């Protein structure tokens, strides 16, 4: 291969590098966003588990009766919401603003 052909080939490769770099950056950004999303969901599940334990609905017990399910879910939601406000106060303030608008 001549020097000129080598330069053309290398020059051609350099034209595509920004596209490759941009694609890699986008992939890393998506991966980071996915990891953040998954971590937040894991934290939500942990909070829900704690809420169910605090409300007394975790562990071995008899199945809930049909009428008790709504009350159990409300109790767990109230505790979960309070825990979530401690974990992410800014998000809770945004939710309060939304409720005020309704």
C-alpha positions in Angstrom: 0.0 0.0 0.0 1.4 3.4 -0.9 1.7 6.3 1.5 -1.0 8.2 -0.3 -3.5 5.3 0.0 -2.6 4.8 3.6 -3.3 8.5 4.3 -6.6 8.3 2.5 -7.6 5.3 4.5 -6.6 6.8 7.8 -8.3 10.1 6.8 -11.4 8.1 6.0 -11.3 6.4 9.5 -11.0 9.8 11.2 -14.2 11.0 9.5 -16.2 8.3 11.3 -14.6 8.6 14.7 -16.9 11.5 15.9 -19.9 9.3 14.9 -18.5 6.4 16.9 -17.6 8.6 19.8 -21.1 10.1 19.8 -22.7 6.7 19.6 -20.5 5.5 22.6 -21.5 8.6 24.6 -25.2 8.0 23.9 -24.9 4.4 24.9 -23.1 5.3 28.1 -25.7 7.9 28.8 -28.5 5.4 28.3 -26.7 2.9 30.4 -26.3 5.5 33.2 -30.0 6.5 32.9 -31.0 2.8 33.0 -28.9 2.2 36.1 -30.3 5.2 37.9 -33.9 4.1 37.0 -33.2 0.6 38.2 -31.7 1.9 41.4 -34.6 4.1 42.1 -37.0 1.2 41.5 -35.0 -0.9 43.9 -35.2 1.8 46.5 -38.9 2.1 46.0 -39.3 -1.7 46.5 -37.2 -1.5 49.7 -39.4 1.3 51.0 -42.5 -0.6 50.2 -41.2 -3.6 52.0 -40.4 -1.5 55.1 -43.8 0.1 54.9 -45.5 -3.3 54.8 -43.5 -4.4 57.8 -44.3 -1.2 59.8 -48.0 -1.5 58.9 -47.9 -5.1 60.2 -48.6 -6.8 56.9 -45.3 -8.6 56.4 -44.4 -12.1 57.6 -46.6 -15.0 58.3 -50.2 -14.2 59.0 -53.6 -15.3 57.8 -54.7 -14.1 54.3 -56.4 -10.7 54.4 -60.2 -10.7 54.0 -61.6 -9.0 50.9 -62.7 -5.9 52.9 -59.3 -5.6 54.6 -57.2 -5.3 51.5 -58.1 -1.6 50.8 -57.4 -0.6 54.4 -54.1 -2.5 54.3 -53.0 -0.9 51.1 -54.0 2.6 52.4 -52.0 2.0 55.6 -48.9 0.8 53.6 -49.3 3.7 51.2 -49.4 6.3 54.0 -46.3 4.9 55.6 -44.5 4.5 52.2 -45.3 8.1 51.3 -43.9 9.3 54.6 -40.7 7.3 54.1 -40.4 8.5 50.5 -40.6 12.1 51.7 -37.6 11.5 54.0 -35.6 9.9 51.2 -36.5 12.4 48.5 -38.0 15.6 50.0 -37.8 17.5 46.6 -39.9 14.9 44.9 -42.5 15.0 47.7 -42.7 18.8 47.4 -43.4 18.5 43.7 -46.2 16.0 44.4 -47.7 18.3 47.0 -47.7 21.1 44.4 -49.5 18.8 42.0 -52.2 18.0 44.6 -52.7 21.7 45.4 -53.4 22.4 41.7 -56.2 19.9 41.5 
